[in-house]
Amino acid sequence: MNRNTFSRRYLIGAAGAAAAGAATGCTTLPENAVGKTDRLKITKIDMFQVAVPMQDDIIYSPEYVETPLFSMVPKWILKMHTDAGIIGIGESNRGADGAKIRATADAITGRNVFDFNLTNLDLPDGHGYEVFESALYDIVGKAVGWPVYRLLGGLAQRKVLVGYWCGRKNAEDMRRVAQRAKEGKFTTIKIKCTLEDPVVDVIQAIADEAPGIKAIVDPNERFYTYEQCLPLAKQLDEIGNMMVLEDPFPKKDHEGYRKLKDQVSYMVCHHQSDPLEMIKAYSAGAVDMFNTSPASMPRFVSNCYIARAMGYDVWHGSSHDMGIRDATYLHACSAAANCTYPSDILSYQRVDDLIVEPIEIKDSYAIVSDRPGLGVELDEDAVKKYTVAG
């Protein structure tokens, strides 16, 4: 079947099949599994508010410093205890509302972990969904002896391609970034920018310092219009090291994106987490691939199934998180065969990732753990060190 002949019904059906497949990972359990005779009841949920700085020279060049730095916006770390002695851990988005998370934590205390449908958690409030999903998957994986990727449908790839990242940079500072990325054997560098930044000089600096590294440019829709974007997009193409231009102008301009694709040799993509918006962009011929990052592991896998039905590969976006959240991304990516572009698994750029053993990254690939659950352990001392007042 030609990739442009898929029907809307076919694509939505693929998403449903993906979700159904993920759900079966928790519905068929061996008779001796924890949760059959032992209720695996949630007995207590601890919460810690933390703020962990980025390493030096990662975010912005001096002329672009923003206050407050996004890396210092607090997050919440959660420990979910059960009567089986199994503990699950989670990490929230930046700036999550602790009072709302606490209210949800109190509301679900006393419930059996196996009573949750992990593909669509029945929570009293959707705020902080990701932190509870992480902890519940961690507990279920530990209870049945499975790594989380098996609960998401099974292992599709042992290692996941990841990239280097930096914020808005001038060309001089980008030379240092490119050197670090090259020394770390990364294959791509993703940068943030605006139309007013010296983007061409910055991408040229990557080409000069690290000729084998490809560039991903993400203006976050700051290039305003197709007409304003096109001259710069062509200049970037001439350098020869561009891999992807992500969200250069508002995503609703599907016609502008379709025309841009015809004018450059590199890929053009949308960051989309809504599957219906993915389908709309595909139907309009507006993109070559997707960056997708819903706040849910099974929904990410479902989005990957949809993209695969379209003939697209994807990468997993992020909010520049720490080790627990990155572990959820890694398991989700490992369960998706078409997550082949460099994902934003970036906790290695923090001064501490808050887990005992960092996620292993070798030659630009992150290696998924085979240990039950998320396969990472909370570093209690680090949590204490970076705890901030609520």
LOZA-172294 format. One record per residue (C-alpha): x, y, z; residue in one letter. Coordinates in pm, 1 decimal. Each point is the difference from the previous one (the first is absolute). Example, Ala and Ser with C-alpha at 12.3 -4.5 7.8 and 13.67 -1.06 7.14 Angstrom:
<rs>
[[1230.0 -450.0 780.0] 'A']
[[137.0 344.0 -66.0] 'S']
</rs>
This chain:
<rs>
[[0.0 0.0 0.0] 'M']
[[132.6 343.6 -91.5] 'N']
[[71.3 208.9 310.2] 'R']
[[-221.8 280.2 -129.5] 'N']
[[-304.8 -226.4 -41.2] 'T']
[[-55.7 -93.7 363.8] 'F']
[[-346.2 93.7 116.4] 'S']
[[-76.1 192.8 318.2] 'R']
[[-188.3 -307.7 129.1] 'R']
[[305.8 -219.6 -66.4] 'Y']
[[230.2 232.3 190.9] 'L']
[[-228.3 38.1 300.6] 'I']
[[-50.1 -376.2 -0.9] 'G']
[[374.6 -46.9 18.5] 'A']
[[6.8 215.1 312.1] 'A']
[[-273.7 -207.6 159.4] 'G']
[[182.2 -322.1 -78.6] 'A']
[[316.7 139.7 155.8] 'A']
[[-179.0 97.1 320.1] 'A']
[[-172.0 -337.9 18.8] 'A']
[[331.1 -177.8 -47.4] 'G']
[[164.1 201.6 275.0] 'A']
[[-286.5 -72.9 237.2] 'A']
[[40.6 -378.4 -29.2] 'T']
[[340.0 26.5 167.4] 'G']
[[-170.7 39.3 339.3] 'C']
[[-322.4 -198.0 -40.0] 'T']
[[148.3 -349.7 -36.0] 'T']
[[207.2 -74.0 308.6] 'L']
[[137.3 -329.3 132.0] 'P']
[[-188.3 -149.6 292.7] 'E']
[[295.2 57.2 232.9] 'N']
[[46.2 364.6 -95.7] 'A']
[[-1.4 261.8 271.3] 'V']
[[-349.6 145.9 -6.3] 'G']
[[-186.3 -329.1 -34.7] 'K']
[[-4.4 -95.7 366.8] 'T']
[[173.8 313.2 128.0] 'D']
[[-199.7 316.7 -64.0] 'R']
[[304.2 215.7 -78.1] 'L']
[[-176.0 290.6 168.0] 'K']
[[141.3 353.4 -12.1] 'I']
[[80.7 81.0 362.6] 'T']
[[185.8 330.2 -19.7] 'K']
[[122.5 252.3 -258.1] 'I']
[[298.1 222.9 77.3] 'D']
[[69.1 319.3 -197.5] 'M']
[[315.0 210.8 -32.5] 'F']
[[31.8 329.9 -186.3] 'Q']
[[338.7 31.4 -170.3] 'V']
[[191.0 238.2 -225.9] 'A']
[[315.4 -128.0 -169.0] 'V']
[[221.4 236.8 -203.7] 'P']
[[123.5 -69.1 -349.9] 'M']
[[369.7 -45.3 -62.2] 'Q']
[[187.8 312.6 -106.0] 'D']
[[-13.1 118.8 -361.5] 'D']
[[-304.4 -206.8 -96.5] 'I']
[[-290.9 240.3 -8.9] 'I']
[[67.3 349.3 -139.9] 'Y']
[[279.0 228.8 -106.1] 'S']
[[21.5 304.2 232.8] 'P']
[[-196.2 229.6 -229.2] 'E']
[[-298.4 -237.4 6.7] 'Y']
[[-26.9 -69.4 373.7] 'V']
[[-360.7 -33.0 115.3] 'E']
[[-112.1 42.7 359.4] 'T']
[[-94.0 -224.4 166.0] 'P']
[[198.2 -275.4 -168.3] 'L']
[[-237.9 -272.7 -106.8] 'F']
[[226.2 -263.6 156.8] 'S']
[[-60.0 147.6 345.6] 'M']
[[-379.6 -17.7 -20.8] 'V']
[[-78.8 -263.4 266.7] 'P']
[[-119.5 -353.5 -61.9] 'K']
[[-160.4 -254.2 231.3] 'W']
[[149.6 -341.6 73.8] 'I']
[[-246.1 -261.2 122.5] 'L']
[[46.9 -328.0 191.6] 'K']
[[-304.1 -228.3 1.7] 'M']
[[9.7 -267.8 274.0] 'H']
[[-202.9 -321.5 1.4] 'T']
[[-84.9 -263.2 258.0] 'D']
[[216.3 -247.2 -197.1] 'A']
[[306.1 212.7 75.2] 'G']
[[31.8 99.3 -367.8] 'I']
[[64.8 370.0 -60.2] 'I']
[[-62.1 182.6 -326.8] 'G']
[[158.2 333.5 -90.1] 'I']
[[-110.0 287.7 -220.6] 'G']
[[109.3 344.6 -117.5] 'E']
[[-234.9 284.3 -93.8] 'S']
[[16.1 265.3 -266.9] 'N']
[[171.1 329.3 84.7] 'R']
[[-219.2 232.4 202.1] 'G']
[[-260.6 -263.3 90.9] 'A']
[[-245.1 100.7 272.2] 'D']
[[97.8 -187.5 316.0] 'G']
[[-336.1 55.7 168.2] 'A']
[[-184.6 -165.2 -288.6] 'K']
[[243.6 -290.9 -9.0] 'I']
[[-35.3 -41.4 377.1] 'R']
[[-379.7 -5.8 -29.7] 'A']
[[16.4 -274.9 -263.8] 'T']
[[254.3 -192.9 207.4] 'A']
[[-230.4 9.9 301.8] 'D']
[[-299.1 -103.9 -211.6] 'A']
[[165.7 -313.9 -141.4] 'I']
[[167.6 -112.8 323.0] 'T']
[[-162.9 -326.7 101.5] 'G']
[[-71.6 -112.5 -356.6] 'R']
[[141.8 -316.9 -152.2] 'N']
[[259.7 72.5 -266.8] 'V']
[[-139.0 -278.8 -220.0] 'F']
[[-343.7 163.7 1.3] 'D']
[[133.2 282.1 -222.6] 'F']
[[-25.5 -15.5 -377.5] 'N']
[[355.1 109.0 -75.8] 'L']
[[-88.2 125.5 -348.6] 'T']
[[-250.9 251.5 139.1] 'N']
[[41.2 64.5 371.7] 'L']
[[-313.9 70.7 195.4] 'D']
[[129.1 299.0 197.0] 'L']
[[-215.3 267.7 164.9] 'P']
[[210.2 271.4 -166.7] 'D']
[[204.6 -22.5 -318.6] 'G']
[[262.6 237.2 138.1] 'H']
[[323.3 -188.4 57.3] 'G']
[[-122.6 -300.9 -198.0] 'Y']
[[355.2 -87.3 -104.3] 'E']
[[136.3 -27.9 354.2] 'V']
[[-268.7 -251.4 105.1] 'F']
[[23.8 -199.5 -321.8] 'E']
[[375.8 -37.3 47.4] 'S']
[[-33.7 -124.6 358.6] 'A']
[[-280.8 -243.2 -83.3] 'L']
[[182.9 -150.9 -298.5] 'Y']
[[311.9 -28.7 216.2] 'D']
[[-192.5 -192.1 265.8] 'I']
[[-177.1 -231.6 -245.8] 'V']
[[325.8 -76.6 -180.3] 'G']
[[170.9 -84.6 327.4] 'K']
[[-296.4 -208.7 113.5] 'A']
[[-7.5 -222.1 -309.3] 'V']
[[376.6 10.4 -61.3] 'G']
[[-23.3 185.5 -331.1] 'W']
[[179.8 309.9 -127.5] 'P']
[[-252.9 268.8 -88.3] 'V']
[[56.0 -37.2 -374.3] 'Y']
[[-162.9 -345.5 22.2] 'R']
[[-310.2 159.7 153.5] 'L']
[[-6.5 234.8 -301.7] 'L']
[[-10.1 -280.9 -255.0] 'G']
[[350.8 -144.1 4.6] 'G']
[[353.3 88.6 -102.9] 'L']
[[24.1 144.0 -350.2] 'A']
[[353.2 138.6 33.3] 'Q']
[[270.2 -59.9 257.9] 'R']
[[155.2 345.8 -35.3] 'K']
[[-154.5 337.6 -79.5] 'V']
[[171.1 274.5 -197.2] 'L']
[[39.3 322.0 201.1] 'V']
[[147.4 337.5 -86.2] 'G']
[[192.5 286.8 154.1] 'Y']
[[-192.5 318.7 83.1] 'W']
[[63.9 366.1 65.8] 'C']
[[-198.7 318.2 32.7] 'G']
[[46.1 319.7 -197.5] 'R']
[[369.0 42.3 -82.3] 'K']
[[226.1 239.7 -185.4] 'N']
[[247.5 -150.6 -246.3] 'A']
[[300.8 21.4 232.1] 'E']
[[-176.2 -183.6 281.2] 'D']
[[-138.9 -255.2 -243.6] 'M']
[[354.4 -103.4 -89.3] 'R']
[[49.7 -119.1 358.6] 'R']
[[-333.9 -179.3 -6.0] 'V']
[[90.7 -175.2 -324.0] 'A']
[[332.4 -111.0 144.2] 'Q']
[[-172.6 -149.6 305.4] 'R']
[[-254.2 -178.3 -215.7] 'A']
[[276.8 -141.0 -217.6] 'K']
[[198.1 -118.3 302.2] 'E']
[[-314.4 -170.6 129.3] 'G']
[[-46.4 -171.7 -338.7] 'K']
[[-343.5 149.0 -52.2] 'F']
[[-133.4 6.1 -355.0] 'T']
[[-228.5 306.1 27.4] 'T']
[[-30.5 334.1 176.6] 'I']
[[-340.2 158.1 54.3] 'K']
[[-7.9 376.2 50.9] 'I']
[[-261.0 256.8 94.7] 'K']
[[-12.8 337.5 -174.1] 'C']
[[-206.2 294.0 -120.2] 'T']
[[-5.8 169.6 -338.4] 'L']
[[223.1 276.0 142.2] 'E']
[[277.1 -241.1 109.5] 'D']
[[306.3 -60.6 -225.6] 'P']
[[-133.2 -345.0 -86.5] 'V']
[[196.0 -43.3 -321.2] 'V']
[[329.3 82.6 173.2] 'D']
[[-87.6 -237.1 284.4] 'V']
[[-73.8 -291.4 -232.3] 'I']
[[313.9 78.8 -198.0] 'Q']
[[196.9 -20.7 326.2] 'A']
[[-127.5 -355.4 47.9] 'I']
[[106.9 -87.4 -353.8] 'A']
[[346.7 145.3 59.9] 'D']
[[64.7 -160.8 340.1] 'E']
[[-181.9 -331.4 -41.0] 'A']
[[-53.8 -80.8 -368.5] 'P']
[[-161.0 -337.3 75.1] 'G']
[[-271.3 141.4 225.6] 'I']
[[-342.5 94.2 -137.2] 'K']
[[-200.2 299.0 124.6] 'A']
[[-359.8 12.2 119.4] 'I']
[[-133.5 355.2 20.3] 'V']
[[-307.8 68.3 214.9] 'D']
[[-124.8 361.8 -1.1] 'P']
[[-322.5 -92.0 187.7] 'N']
[[-209.0 170.1 -271.0] 'E']
[[198.7 326.2 38.0] 'R']
[[70.3 42.2 -372.4] 'F']
[[-352.0 149.2 -24.0] 'Y']
[[-97.9 -83.5 -361.7] 'T']
[[101.5 -219.1 -291.9] 'Y']
[[113.4 309.3 -192.7] 'E']
[[228.5 114.2 282.7] 'Q']
[[134.1 -349.4 52.3] 'C']
[[81.9 -95.0 -359.2] 'L']
[[317.6 208.6 -65.8] 'P']
[[159.2 -121.5 323.0] 'L']
[[-112.3 -358.0 -62.8] 'A']
[[176.7 5.9 -337.1] 'K']
[[317.0 145.5 150.2] 'Q']
[[5.1 -280.0 254.4] 'L']
[[-42.0 -252.1 -279.2] 'D']
[[310.5 131.9 -174.5] 'E']
[[219.5 -83.2 301.2] 'I']
[[-76.1 -368.5 -49.9] 'G']
[[-22.4 -126.6 359.3] 'N']
[[-369.7 52.8 72.8] 'M']
[[-205.5 -301.3 103.4] 'M']
[[-332.5 151.1 111.8] 'V']
[[-170.4 338.8 28.1] 'L']
[[-264.0 -36.0 273.4] 'E']
[[-297.2 234.9 44.6] 'D']
[[152.0 302.3 -176.0] 'P']
[[-335.0 186.9 -20.8] 'F']
[[-353.6 -67.0 131.1] 'P']
[[-97.5 -361.0 -62.1] 'K']
[[-351.3 90.2 -112.8] 'K']
[[147.9 128.0 -331.4] 'D']
[[1.5 -340.3 -168.3] 'H']
[[30.7 153.9 -345.5] 'E']
[[310.1 192.9 104.5] 'G']
[[158.6 -316.5 135.3] 'Y']
[[-85.4 -190.7 -317.9] 'R']
[[167.9 268.9 -209.9] 'K']
[[303.8 13.3 229.6] 'L']
[[51.5 -375.2 -36.3] 'K']
[[27.4 47.0 -376.2] 'D']
[[265.7 271.5 36.9] 'Q']
[[257.8 -175.0 221.8] 'V']
[[182.4 -332.0 -4.1] 'S']
[[-15.4 -66.7 376.1] 'Y']
[[-305.8 -115.1 196.7] 'M']
[[-273.0 224.3 136.4] 'V']
[[-195.9 -111.3 304.4] 'C']
[[-266.4 89.7 253.1] 'H']
[[14.3 -54.9 373.9] 'H']
[[-344.0 -153.3 47.4] 'Q']
[[-139.1 -207.4 283.6] 'S']
[[-365.6 3.2 -107.5] 'D']
[[-58.6 -292.2 -241.5] 'P']
[[-276.6 186.5 -182.5] 'L']
[[238.2 289.7 -69.7] 'E']
[[255.5 -251.5 -126.3] 'M']
[[-258.5 -139.0 -240.2] 'I']
[[-90.9 349.4 -121.0] 'K']
[[365.0 86.1 -69.6] 'A']
[[50.0 -329.7 -180.8] 'Y']
[[-313.9 48.2 -209.7] 'S']
[[121.6 346.2 -103.9] 'A']
[[345.3 -132.0 -95.2] 'G']
[[145.6 252.1 244.5] 'A']
[[277.7 -202.7 166.8] 'V']
[[265.3 -266.3 -51.5] 'D']
[[-12.4 -138.4 356.2] 'M']
[[-111.6 83.0 354.8] 'F']
[[143.0 88.6 337.3] 'N']
[[-264.2 -132.2 238.2] 'T']
[[-5.2 6.5 380.0] 'S']
[[-337.6 -52.5 167.2] 'P']
[[12.1 -14.1 379.9] 'A']
[[-58.9 -375.8 -9.1] 'S']
[[208.7 -299.8 -101.7] 'M']
[[-277.2 -205.3 -166.6] 'P']
[[-127.8 308.0 -183.4] 'R']
[[348.5 56.1 -139.7] 'F']
[[9.8 -358.9 -125.2] 'V']
[[-346.7 47.1 -147.2] 'S']
[[115.3 315.8 -180.3] 'N']
[[291.7 -197.5 -139.6] 'C']
[[-240.0 -259.0 -142.0] 'Y']
[[-195.5 280.1 -166.2] 'I']
[[316.0 154.5 -144.3] 'A']
[[115.1 -339.2 -123.1] 'R']
[[-330.8 -49.9 -181.3] 'A']
[[72.3 330.4 -176.1] 'M']
[[349.4 -117.0 -94.2] 'G']
[[171.5 235.7 244.8] 'Y']
[[269.2 -48.5 261.4] 'D']
[[8.2 213.5 316.2] 'V']
[[202.9 114.6 296.1] 'W']
[[-104.0 52.4 361.8] 'H']
[[-0.7 358.8 120.2] 'G']
[[46.4 106.9 360.7] 'S']
[[1.1 287.5 245.3] 'S']
[[370.1 -48.4 74.9] 'H']
[[-70.1 -230.7 287.9] 'D']
[[188.6 -203.9 258.7] 'M']
[[70.5 -368.7 26.2] 'G']
[[-338.1 -143.2 101.7] 'I']
[[-192.7 173.7 -276.5] 'R']
[[273.0 -81.4 -251.4] 'D']
[[-31.5 -366.2 98.2] 'A']
[[-371.4 10.9 -90.9] 'T']
[[89.6 151.7 -337.5] 'Y']
[[263.5 -265.5 -60.8] 'L']
[[-238.1 -288.5 70.7] 'H']
[[-266.3 154.7 -225.1] 'A']
[[250.8 54.5 -281.4] 'C']
[[127.3 -355.8 40.4] 'S']
[[-352.2 -130.4 -62.8] 'A']
[[-35.0 197.3 -326.4] 'A']
[[189.9 -129.5 -302.6] 'A']
[[-38.5 324.1 -195.1] 'N']
[[144.9 227.4 271.0] 'C']
[[323.3 27.7 -197.6] 'T']
[[85.6 370.9 5.5] 'Y']
[[203.2 144.4 291.3] 'P']
[[-226.5 29.4 302.9] 'S']
[[29.9 265.7 270.5] 'D']
[[123.2 -220.9 284.1] 'I']
[[211.1 269.7 162.0] 'L']
[[40.3 -62.3 372.7] 'S']
[[375.2 -38.2 -62.0] 'Y']
[[8.4 380.0 -40.8] 'Q']
[[-114.3 66.3 359.2] 'R']
[[251.5 28.5 283.2] 'V']
[[-186.2 -295.5 152.4] 'D']
[[-264.9 -230.4 -145.9] 'D']
[[-128.7 -110.7 345.5] 'L']
[[43.0 -371.1 -76.9] 'I']
[[271.0 -226.7 141.3] 'V']
[[131.6 -124.5 -335.6] 'E']
[[-31.2 236.5 -298.9] 'P']
[[-171.1 -117.7 -316.2] 'I']
[[273.5 -158.1 -209.3] 'E']
[[77.4 192.2 -320.2] 'I']
[[258.1 -136.6 -240.7] 'K']
[[77.8 131.1 -348.3] 'D']
[[-317.5 214.3 2.3] 'S']
[[-225.4 -289.2 108.5] 'Y']
[[-175.1 -42.2 335.1] 'A']
[[-16.7 -357.9 121.4] 'I']
[[-328.1 -115.5 155.4] 'V']
[[14.2 -189.9 327.5] 'S']
[[-123.9 -360.1 27.4] 'D']
[[-60.8 33.0 373.2] 'R']
[[-362.7 -23.0 117.7] 'P']
[[-197.3 322.8 -5.7] 'G']
[[171.8 315.5 -119.0] 'L']
[[338.0 -150.2 86.0] 'G']
[[123.5 311.0 179.6] 'V']
[[39.0 68.9 370.7] 'E']
[[-62.8 332.6 170.4] 'L']
[[313.3 161.0 145.3] 'D']
[[-133.6 101.5 340.9] 'E']
[[306.4 210.3 88.2] 'D']
[[-26.5 195.6 -325.0] 'A']
[[-369.9 61.6 59.5] 'V']
[[79.9 143.9 343.1] 'K']
[[273.4 217.3 -147.7] 'K']
[[-223.2 154.7 -267.1] 'Y']
[[-325.4 21.6 197.0] 'T']
[[-148.8 350.7 -0.3] 'V']
[[-275.2 156.3 210.1] 'A']
[[-353.4 -62.6 -119.3] 'G']
</rs>
